[in-house]
């Protein structure tokens, strides 16, 4: 989040939030507005669409049985 209160992905300095790279985490974050609350800013729908696309194209990590 920048001083303009605009939320952006991977753009330098500013307030940030971590989201685990799993579809279930993104679904819960979007449903419960977790990113918006964490960033104290409105998260636009197109940003969530971008996150869904990025996660869908990420290679999956093997389950190591931890």
C-alpha distance (Angstrom), angle and dihedral (degrees) to the residues before:
residue distance angle dihedral
X1 . . .
X2 3.75 . .
X3 3.80 128.3 .
X4 3.80 86.2 -93.4
X5 3.86 85.8 61.9
X6 3.80 89.2 -120.8
X7 3.81 115.6 145.8
X8 3.81 116.1 -138.3
X9 3.80 136.9 169.5
X10 3.81 121.9 -117.2
X11 3.78 95.3 -13.2
X12 3.79 113.0 141.8
X13 3.75 125.5 -97.3
X14 3.77 127.3 3.5
X15 3.77 139.2 86.5
X16 3.78 112.5 -38.0
X17 3.78 143.7 -172.1
X18 3.80 131.8 -154.4
X19 3.78 121.8 -133.1
X20 3.80 121.5 -173.4
X21 3.83 111.5 -118.2
X22 3.82 96.4 -112.6
X23 3.78 128.9 107.8
X24 3.81 91.1 -130.0
X25 3.82 90.8 57.0
X26 3.79 92.2 50.9
X27 3.81 91.7 46.7
X28 3.81 91.6 52.8
X29 3.81 92.5 43.6
X30 3.79 91.7 52.7
X31 3.81 95.7 42.6
X32 3.80 94.2 48.6
X33 3.83 97.0 34.6
X34 3.80 90.9 -121.3
X35 3.80 94.8 154.4
X36 3.78 92.7 48.9
X37 3.79 92.3 50.3
X38 3.80 93.2 44.8
X39 3.80 93.0 48.5
X40 3.82 94.1 37.2
X41 3.79 88.1 -133.8
X42 3.77 139.4 96.9
X43 3.81 112.7 -91.6
X44 3.82 110.7 -146.2
X45 3.80 120.2 -131.3
X46 3.81 92.1 -120.0
X47 3.81 90.1 59.6
X48 3.80 89.9 57.0
X49 3.81 89.2 48.2
X50 3.81 89.3 54.1
X51 3.81 90.9 49.1
X52 3.83 91.0 50.6
X53 3.82 90.0 51.3
X54 3.81 92.9 48.4
X55 3.79 93.1 49.4
X56 3.80 92.2 46.9
X57 3.80 91.0 55.9
X58 3.82 96.8 43.9
X59 3.79 116.3 106.3
X60 3.78 111.0 -111.5
X61 3.78 118.7 -116.7
X62 3.80 117.6 -127.0
X63 3.79 116.5 -108.0
X64 3.80 106.3 -109.8
X65 3.78 93.6 -167.7
X66 3.81 95.4 -113.7
